[in-house]
Amino acid sequence: MQNTIKKINTKLKTVFVQWFPAVILIFSLLVIWEISCRLADVPKWLLPVPTDIIVELYEHWNLLLGHSFVTLYEILIGFSFSIISGILIGGLIVYSKTLEKAIYPIIISSQTIPIIAIAPILLVWFGYGLLPKILVVGLIAFFPIAVNTIDGLKSIDDDLVNMMKTLGANKSQIFKKIQIPNSLPYIFTGLRIGMAASVIGAVISEWVGSSEGLGYLMIRSKPQFLTERVFAAIFLLSIIGFLLFLLVNYCEKKIVYWRTLSE
């Protein structure tokens, strides 16, 4: 029991030391924001102070929470789609030179097309339902996952592979014992980038055409000069993105556990 308490205290101290500077910086910026706007008598519709945003969150919590769940659902489904497709296509590209020559240039060139230009087309094809939003999220998060999967699978040490072959290992064993463990840190790097991008993709898809979600709420609140509600939606989006980012980090520590042990 005492060992458990000591471990908990140690973790709490570590978290406190890690996050304390960021918390102090954010709090200081919020105080400066509040005081500056009040001294300059900035109109609420132009730039609300942090206390106005807190009041908005408190008074319209049910409204904001309902739209948050819609956006979160779109992010999770679209991001899951990007994980499956990104890792699968990345693996196929590594193991087939023909597919690499055929698909990889298309993947690279697709990034020159702004996602906000694709979203209206998907809206025309699939309507105002959930599918176009999932596709936008999946497309925007697909690229970093696929590219990092390819880099991870290609970054194995040739000497190590030759040694495994000398010991009689076949391609399947080399893949399981070397390539997969070696590629996991790369894949999780792609997942972190993709997770951040998926939040952007969800908001863009809701801006283009939607009847619910935080992006929709922002677009609807803007012409009504409910600027504090727009900021409240932005705050909730940042919280969603931050928590999902932490979730990816947690999964990495559990799956790529040997990196934690070596640190």
C-alpha positions in Angstrom: 0.0 0.0 0.0 2.8 2.4 0.9 4.6 1.6 -2.3 1.5 2.4 -4.3 1.1 5.7 -2.5 4.7 6.5 -3.2 4.3 5.7 -6.9 1.2 7.9 -7.1 3.0 10.8 -5.3 6.0 10.4 -7.6 3.8 10.6 -10.7 1.9 13.6 -9.4 5.2 15.4 -8.7 6.4 14.5 -12.2 3.2 15.8 -13.8 3.4 19.0 -11.7 7.0 19.7 -12.7 6.2 19.0 -16.3 3.1 21.1 -16.7 3.7 23.9 -14.1 5.6 26.2 -16.5 3.0 25.9 -19.2 0.1 26.5 -16.7 1.9 29.6 -15.4 2.5 31.0 -18.9 -1.1 30.4 -20.0 -2.5 32.0 -16.8 -0.2 35.0 -17.3 -1.3 35.5 -20.9 -5.0 35.2 -19.9 -4.5 37.9 -17.1 -2.8 40.2 -19.6 -5.6 39.6 -22.1 -8.2 40.4 -19.5 -6.6 43.5 -18.1 -5.6 44.9 -21.5 -9.1 44.6 -23.0 -10.7 46.1 -20.0 -8.3 49.1 -19.9 -8.7 49.7 -23.6 -12.5 49.2 -23.3 -12.6 46.8 -26.2 -16.2 45.9 -27.2 -17.3 42.4 -26.2 -18.4 41.6 -29.8 -14.9 42.5 -31.1 -12.7 40.6 -28.5 -14.3 39.1 -25.4 -12.2 38.8 -22.3 -11.5 35.4 -20.7 -14.2 35.9 -18.1 -16.8 36.5 -20.8 -15.8 33.2 -22.4 -16.0 31.4 -19.0 -19.5 32.8 -18.5 -20.5 31.6 -22.0 -19.2 28.1 -21.2 -21.2 28.0 -18.0 -24.5 29.5 -19.2 -24.6 27.5 -22.5 -22.8 24.3 -21.4 -25.5 22.0 -22.7 -25.5 23.6 -26.2 -21.7 23.6 -26.4 -21.3 20.1 -25.1 -23.9 18.7 -27.6 -22.0 20.1 -30.5 -18.7 19.0 -29.0 -19.8 15.4 -29.0 -20.8 15.6 -32.7 -17.3 17.0 -33.6 -15.6 14.4 -31.4 -17.5 11.6 -33.1 -16.5 12.8 -36.5 -12.9 13.1 -35.5 -12.7 9.6 -34.0 -14.4 7.8 -36.9 -12.4 9.7 -39.5 -9.2 9.3 -37.7 -9.8 5.5 -37.3 -10.3 5.4 -41.1 -7.0 7.2 -41.7 -5.1 4.9 -39.3 -6.3 1.7 -41.1 -5.9 3.1 -44.6 -2.6 4.9 -43.9 -0.8 1.9 -42.3 -2.2 -0.6 -44.9 -1.3 1.5 -47.9 2.1 2.5 -46.4 2.9 -1.2 -45.9 1.8 -2.1 -49.4 4.0 0.6 -50.9 7.1 -0.7 -49.0 6.6 -4.3 -50.1 5.8 -3.6 -53.7 8.0 -1.4 -56.0 5.2 -1.3 -58.5 2.7 0.1 -56.0 5.4 2.5 -54.8 5.9 3.9 -58.3 2.2 4.0 -59.0 0.7 5.3 -55.7 3.4 7.2 -53.8 3.6 10.1 -56.3 -0.2 10.4 -56.2 -0.1 10.6 -52.4 2.6 13.3 -52.4 0.9 15.3 -55.1 -2.5 15.1 -53.3 -1.1 17.3 -50.6 -0.9 20.2 -53.0 -4.7 20.3 -53.1 -6.2 22.3 -50.2 -8.6 20.2 -48.2 -11.1 23.1 -48.1 -11.3 22.8 -51.9 -12.1 19.0 -51.7 -14.8 19.4 -49.0 -17.5 21.1 -51.2 -17.0 18.3 -53.8 -17.5 15.6 -51.2 -20.6 17.5 -50.0 -22.1 17.5 -53.5 -21.4 13.8 -53.9 -22.4 12.5 -50.5 -24.8 15.1 -49.1 -24.8 16.8 -45.7 -24.6 13.7 -43.7 -21.8 12.2 -41.6 -19.9 10.5 -44.5 -18.3 13.6 -46.2 -17.1 14.8 -42.8 -15.5 11.5 -42.0 -13.9 11.5 -45.4 -12.4 15.0 -44.9 -11.0 14.0 -41.5 -9.7 10.8 -43.0 -8.0 12.5 -45.9 -6.3 15.2 -43.9 -4.9 12.7 -41.4 -4.0 10.0 -43.9 -0.9 11.6 -45.3 1.3 11.9 -42.1 0.3 8.4 -41.1 1.1 6.8 -44.4 4.4 8.7 -44.9 5.7 7.9 -41.4 4.7 4.2 -41.8 6.7 4.1 -45.1 9.7 5.8 -43.4 9.5 3.5 -40.4 9.4 0.3 -42.5 12.2 1.4 -44.7 14.5 2.6 -41.9 15.6 -0.9 -40.7 19.3 -1.6 -40.3 20.5 -3.7 -43.2 23.2 -5.4 -41.1 20.6 -6.5 -38.6 18.4 -7.9 -41.4 21.4 -9.8 -42.9 22.2 -11.2 -39.4 18.7 -12.4 -39.1 18.9 -14.1 -42.5 22.2 -15.7 -41.5 20.4 -17.2 -38.5 17.7 -18.6 -40.8 15.0 -16.1 -40.3 12.4 -15.8 -43.1 10.7 -12.6 -44.4 7.7 -13.1 -42.0 10.0 -13.4 -39.0 12.1 -10.4 -40.0 8.8 -8.4 -40.5 7.5 -9.4 -37.0 10.7 -9.2 -35.1 12.5 -6.2 -36.7 10.3 -4.1 -39.1 7.2 -3.8 -37.0 9.0 -2.8 -33.7 11.3 -0.5 -35.6 8.4 1.2 -37.4 6.1 1.8 -34.4 7.8 5.0 -33.2 7.5 6.4 -36.7 3.9 5.4 -36.9 3.0 7.1 -33.6 4.7 10.2 -34.8 2.4 10.2 -37.8 -0.5 9.5 -35.5 0.2 12.5 -33.3 0.4 14.8 -36.4 -2.6 13.1 -37.9 -4.6 13.6 -34.7 -3.9 17.3 -34.6 -4.8 17.6 -38.3 -8.0 15.6 -37.9 -9.4 18.3 -35.6 -8.8 20.8 -38.3 -10.4 18.6 -40.9 -13.6 18.1 -38.8 -14.0 21.9 -38.4 -13.4 22.6 -42.1 -16.0 20.0 -43.1 -18.5 21.6 -40.7 -17.8 25.0 -42.1 -18.5 23.9 -45.6 -21.8 22.2 -44.8 -23.3 21.0 -41.6 -26.2 21.5 -39.2 -24.3 20.5 -36.0 -20.8 20.5 -34.5 -18.5 23.1 -33.1 -17.5 24.3 -36.6 -21.1 24.8 -37.5 -21.7 26.6 -34.2 -18.8 29.0 -34.9 -20.1 29.8 -38.4 -23.6 30.4 -37.0 -22.5 32.5 -34.1 -20.2 34.8 -36.1 -22.8 36.8 -38.0 -24.8 37.2 -34.8 -21.7 38.8 -33.2 -21.6 36.1 -30.5 -17.9 36.3 -30.4 -17.6 34.9 -26.9 -19.4 31.7 -28.2 -16.9 31.4 -31.1 -14.1 31.6 -28.6 -15.8 29.1 -26.3 -16.0 26.7 -29.3 -12.4 27.3 -30.1 -11.5 26.5 -26.4 -13.4 23.2 -26.5 -11.8 22.3 -29.8 -8.4 22.8 -28.3 -9.3 20.7 -25.3 -10.5 17.9 -27.6 -7.3 18.0 -29.6 -5.2 18.1 -26.5 -6.9 15.2 -24.8 -6.7 13.1 -28.0 -3.0 13.9 -28.3 -2.5 12.7 -24.8 -4.4 9.5 -25.6 -2.1 8.8 -28.5 1.0 9.4 -26.3 -0.5 7.1 -23.6 -1.0 4.3 -26.2 2.6 4.8 -27.5 4.0 4.3 -24.0 2.0 1.1 -23.6 2.7 -0.3 -27.0 6.3 0.9 -27.6 7.1 0.1 -24.0 10.8 -0.6 -24.6 11.4 3.1 -25.4 10.0 4.1 -21.9 12.3 1.5 -20.3 15.4 2.8 -22.0 14.7 6.4 -21.0 
